[in-house]
Amino acid sequence: MNTKKIVAIVGAGLAGSEAAWQLAERGHLVRLFEMRPSRMTQAHKTGNFAELVCSNSFKSRALENAHGLLKAEMALHNSLILKYGETFSVPAGQALAIDREPFARSVTDQLKGHPLISFCNEEVTDVTKLIDDHSHVVFATGPLTSDALAFSLQDILGTQYLSFYDAIAPVVTAESVDMSLAFRASRYGKGKADYLNCPMNYIQYESFINAVSQSEKVELHQFEDTRPFEGCLPIEVMVERGPDTLRFGPMKPVGLEHPQTGQRYHAVVQLRQENSVGTLYNLVGFQTKMTWTAQKEVFALIPGLENAEFVRLGSVHRNTFLNGPNLLNPQLNLKKHPKVFFAGQITGVEGYMESTAMGILAARQIAAALENRIERPPSPDTMMGALIRYITETEPSTFQPMNANFGLLNPPEKKMSKSERKIWYSERALKKATQYADQT
């Protein structure tokens, strides 16, 4: 068989399985590579495709929720993963929760039984050869990409563009920050007032570090013992080093006097713009292993964030992901290697459905290329398009993975209530998502 006519997909997780299905259903030959069960990861238990290794939840189905909107968009593309998720769902209120084993078995059977998909149970270790032997290649190997493949990928990516763990700071919506307490300023007044600053007096700071110290923490798995760089230490580790460590580190108040009153503070939490449209801000230097419940309680002690809406909470865990803004086109292919695509969590998205959605989009772009068509990425007014914009247009030096949230979308021009805005987001997104899905 002439492999030059075959698309190679590396990794049969959610994104790889979805990409294989989408391409095969469009009549294209696919060779799906998966090293399990011949070689297992530290987290997987079986050799089945699309095995869920963490939660069994695909999150909300509700259209007024960003995750529900993402599913509605994926349904327009006849997503295999979403279809079997619904088939093997278990009671979970508005959430789509999955019976893991029959779900993964059925996805495996469906793909192995497809006449246009061949399966290779082997670990890919030579990226260059794989690229040379196939028409297009999709890497969808997820957060536990094997060391051998990761090292080979670095040959075409560059060692500085592939991360092996997350040290993620929380992100809030800009509109939820109380600006009667926070203020805009850059340190020493240099440049534009790009940061939001949440000031603390001595009592507020002491209460905050005590809460951090006493909070519940998430334990690292043995294979996640990443020993992060000093510049990426969790805030609770800094607190353990002494009560003033944070205020001499990420909460340093020097050069951050109030621009109107000149008042100085004991400590300051800085928030930096997270996305290109300025609707999201991250807490600078606030990566943490506190549980999500603890984070919400502790961060509510920060003046100005008492009622903040968190679209992402902090974490430090094993991961493998690209610096997408430096490397990827909006079509999910490499700027320097146009026939090499990436899908799933390795692109810099977080979450089961987000990863699967990237598989859909990569497959559509490859199908268009094979059919001599040009297909534009989805509008950034859709959830799928907004995720693409985030992973390709965010400031590269501060890029960290992101999940679906309404803060990624372009906001409405007129004022409306939060509930009205969510409905408006979904209606606008589904109209444009339908137009995009109907292109082919």
PAMI-923081 format. One record per residue (C-alpha): x, y, z; residue in one letter. Coordinates in pm, whole numbers, padded with zeros to 5 digits, always signed. Layout:
# PAMI-923081
XYZa...
# end
This chain:
# PAMI-923081
+00000+00000+00000m+00127+00351-00082n+00153+00512+00261t+00198+00853+00097k-00180+00855+00055k-00246+00771+00422i-00290+01012+00713v-00097+00899+01021a-00257+00972+01357i-00042+00916+01664v-00240+00850+01981g-00581+00687+02014a-00712+00896+02298g-01019+01114+02261l-00868+01356+02008a-00688+01093+01801g-00991+00866+01790s-01215+01153+01686e-00972+01271+01418a-00943+00918+01276a-01320+00881+01261w-01377+01222+01102q-01121+01159+00828l-01234+00803+00755a-01597+00909+00735e-01490+01160+00469r-01337+00875+00269g-00970+00919+00361h-00729+00642+00458l-00603+00659+00815v-00328+00474+00998r-00384+00501+01375l-00080+00448+01599f-00125+00360+01968e+00147+00212+02188m-00093+00069+02447r-00122-00211+02554p+00228-00309+02431s+00362-00018+02630r+00145+00140+02899m+00152+00491+03044t+00160+00554+03418q-00212+00638+03421a-00387+00411+03169h-00520+00068+03267k-00620-00083+02931t-00533-00080+02563g-00875+00056+02466n-00903+00372+02262f-01048+00685+02427a-00986+00550+02778e-01083+00807+03042l-00806+00820+03300v-00928+01096+03531c-01287+01203+03587s-01570+01028+03404n-01749+01360+03345s-01774+01543+03015f-01922+01834+03213k-02243+02027+03155s-02491+01974+02875r-02668+02306+02939a-02644+02563+02660l-02606+02846+02910e-02280+02679+03015n-01961+02706+02804a-01910+02328+02815h-02266+02269+02701g-02217+02511+02412l-01900+02328+02309l-02089+01997+02298k-02365+02153+02088a-02105+02273+01839e-01938+01930+01831m-02272+01763+01768a-02296+01962+01444l-01989+01768+01327h-02133+01426+01419n-01870+01371+01687s-01808+01002+01752l-01687+01066+02106i-01993+01273+02191l-02225+01012+02036k-02085+00728+02245y-02067+00954+02549g-02444+00998+02524e-02492+00626+02454t-02307+00525+02771f-02408+00813+02996s-02494+00762+03361v-02719+00982+03579p-02538+01306+03673a-02796+01585+03661g-02712+01834+03384q-02364+01687+03343a-02274+01422+03086l-02106+01148+03292a-01978+00831+03128i-01968+00459+03201d-01600+00435+03115r-01541+00074+03011e-01826+00016+02761p-01766+00365+02623f-01397+00296+02548a-01467-00056+02417r-01730+00074+02176s-01506+00351+02042v-01230+00092+01994t-01459-00151+01813d-01599+00122+01590q-01256+00242+01479l-01097-00101+01440k-01396-00211+01235g-01381+00085+00995h-01259-00025+00649p-01050+00290+00598l-00868+00279+00935i-00568+00052+00994s-00421+00012+01343f-00055-00005+01446c+00013-00112+01804n+00355+00045+01840e+00533+00339+01999e+00633+00611+01753v+00988+00723+01821t+01102+00864+01484d+00897+01169+01392v+01091+01252+01076t+01038+00906+00923k+00667+00915+01006l+00631+01250+00832i+00822+01131+00528d+00607+00818+00493d+00259+00977+00511h+00059+01251+00341s-00017+01424+00672h+00054+01345+01037v-00155+01429+01345v+00008+01407+01688f-00263+01355+01950a-00060+01193+02226t-00193+01391+02519g-00036+01487+02851p+00148+01156+02896l+00335+01161+02565t+00615+00904+02584s+00965+01034+02649d+01101+00890+02325a+00833+01059+02113l+00869+01387+02304a+01243+01394+02244f+01189+01320+01874s+00927+01597+01851l+01179+01841+01990q+01389+01787+01678d+01124+01960+01467i+00978+02191+01735l+01282+02314+01921g+01347+02223+02283t+01211+02552+02418q+00863+02499+02272y+00754+02175+02442l+00652+02180+02810s+00645+01874+03033f+00435+01999+03323y+00182+02268+03402d+00239+02537+03658a-00091+02714+03603i-00214+03030+03773a-00588+03089+03824p-00781+03304+03575v-01079+03531+03645v-01312+03729+03422t-01213+04095+03406a-01568+04213+03470e-01588+04022+03800s-01297+04211+03961v-01417+04480+04204d-01246+04791+04070m-01353+04995+04371s-01082+04800+04557l-00843+04705+04275a-00661+04959+04059f-00480+04967+03725r-00103+05026+03729a+00230+04888+03615s+00522+04864+03854r+00701+05199+03897y+00454+05346+03648g+00653+05207+03357k+00465+05168+03032g+00088+05149+03023k-00124+05058+03326a-00163+04701+03201d-00204+04520+03535y-00497+04502+03774l-00367+04531+04130n-00538+04401+04442c-00377+04564+04748p-00353+04419+05101m-00275+04571+05438n-00084+04379+05707y-00393+04216+05861i-00535+04109+05523q-00199+03961+05422y-00160+03767+05747e-00511+03625+05711s-00435+03525+05353f-00108+03341+05419i-00264+03163+05720n-00548+03045+05497a-00301+02922+05234v-00103+02737+05500s-00411+02563+05644q-00582+02484+05312s-00636+02135+05173e-00379+02036+04909k-00384+01789+04618v-00111+01527+04640e+00111+01469+04338l+00110+01125+04179h+00448+00956+04187q+00494+01007+03814f+00412+01377+03855e+00713+01450+04076d+00825+01720+03838t+01032+01934+04078r+00930+02262+03913p+01171+02548+03864f+01209+02799+04147e+01018+03053+03938g+00716+02820+03921c+00686+02720+04286l+00332+02674+04421p+00234+02957+04653i+00186+02719+04945e+00551+02608+04911v+00656+02973+04927m+00446+03023+05241v+00621+02725+05401e+00953+02904+05348r+00848+03196+05563g+00562+03444+05618p+00723+03716+05405d+00822+03498+05109t+00512+03583+04905l+00543+03959+04964r+00903+03944+04844f+00792+03732+04549g+00472+03743+04341p+00295+03970+04595m+00576+04228+04606k+00425+04575+04672p+00732+04777+04569v+00658+05029+04297g+00281+04977+04312l+00151+05285+04491e-00207+05382+04417h-00197+05607+04107p-00447+05859+04251q-00371+05862+04625t-00008+05751+04635g-00095+05502+04910q+00151+05217+04967r+00058+04864+05067y+00192+04568+05263h+00138+04329+04969a-00021+04340+04623v-00168+04065+04405v-00119+04149+04038q-00351+04031+03760l-00220+04016+03405r-00424+04008+03085q-00469+03647+02972e-00628+03669+02627n-00607+03901+02328s-00951+04056+02380v-00886+04146+02744g-01179+03963+02901t-00966+03733+03117l-00689+03802+03372y-00457+03561+03553n-00321+03591+03906l+00050+03642+03846v+00267+03377+04011g-00027+03201+04178f+00028+02840+04061q-00089+02609+04338t-00169+02255+04450k-00456+02365+04672m-00782+02186+04596t-01026+02376+04380w-01265+02422+04671t-00984+02559+04886a-00870+02795+04610q-01212+02953+04579k-01226+03009+04956e-00870+03136+04992v-00867+03364+04687f-01193+03525+04798a-00983+03680+05080l-00798+03893+04823i-00945+04246+04813p-01124+04293+04483g-01170+03920+04422l-01436+03852+04685e-01691+03775+04412n-01455+03694+04126a-01563+03447+03860e-01287+03188+03814f-01278+03032+03467v-00962+02837+03549r-00814+02740+03884l-00448+02685+03962g-00258+02358+03928s+00082+02197+03907v+00078+01859+03733h+00243+01642+03470r+00157+01751+03119n+00303+01775+02773t+00191+02066+02559f+00317+02295+02284l+00377+02664+02299n+00099+02697+02044g+00123+03071+01980p+00483+03026+01863n+00431+02706+01668l+00077+02660+01539l-00131+02811+01264n-00506+02850+01332p-00548+02536+01119q-00360+02342+01395l-00062+02265+01172n+00296+02371+01233l+00405+02699+01079k+00732+02538+00964k+00587+02196+00873h+00241+02251+00719p+00162+01880+00686k+00219+01817+01059v-00089+01874+01275f-00156+01854+01646f-00482+01774+01825a-00601+01726+02180g-00447+01837+02505q-00099+01865+02355i-00221+02178+02170t-00275+02363+02497g-00642+02300+02566v-00765+02146+02889e-01052+01900+02919g-01202+01595+02750y-01436+01778+02516m-01188+02053+02436e-00933+01788+02336s-01189+01605+02123t-01291+01929+01953a-00932+01984+01841m-00943+01639+01683g-01248+01744+01483i-01085+02064+01364l-00752+01907+01269a-00934+01638+01070a-01144+01894+00884r-00836+02090+00783q-00654+01778+00659i-00962+01664+00469a-00983+02004+00300a-00616+01981+00198a-00660+01630+00058l-00967+01745-00135e-00788+02055-00271n-01011+02289-00077r-00932+02577+00158i-01130+02577+00479e-01106+02863+00723r-01104+02788+01097p-01432+02847+01283p-01525+03197+01393s-01382+03309+01730p-01743+03384+01822d-01789+03005+01851t-01643+02809+02142m-01432+02592+01912m-01302+02899+01730g-01235+03085+02054a-01021+02795+02177l-00826+02804+01850i-00771+03177+01890r-00650+03130+02246y-00395+02859+02169i-00258+03042+01864t-00278+03412+01958e-00206+03432+02333t+00120+03599+02439e+00374+03314+02399p+00580+03401+02706s+00284+03353+02940t+00094+03081+02753f-00068+02809+02965q-00343+02555+02882p-00707+02666+02893m-01050+02505+02902n-01376+02622+02746a-01527+02930+02909n-01739+03225+02799f-01454+03464+02881g-01280+03347+02562l-01560+03486+02343l-01591+03839+02209n-01820+04023+02454p-02145+04190+02343p-02135+04562+02279e-02439+04639+02489k-02487+04579+02860k-02692+04278+02966m-02732+04062+03272s-02506+03761+03322k-02785+03513+03242s-02893+03708+02933e-02532+03729+02815r-02482+03352+02835k-02791+03291+02623i-02673+03556+02377w-02327+03394+02356y-02479+03054+02281s-02725+03179+02020e-02456+03373+01834r-02209+03083+01855a-02451+02817+01731l-02558+03029+01435k-02196+03067+01322k-02103+02709+01417a-02386+02579+01197t-02260+02784+00904q-01908+02645+00957y-02024+02282+00988a-02225+02316+00668d-01919+02414+00460q-01867+02052+00354t
# end
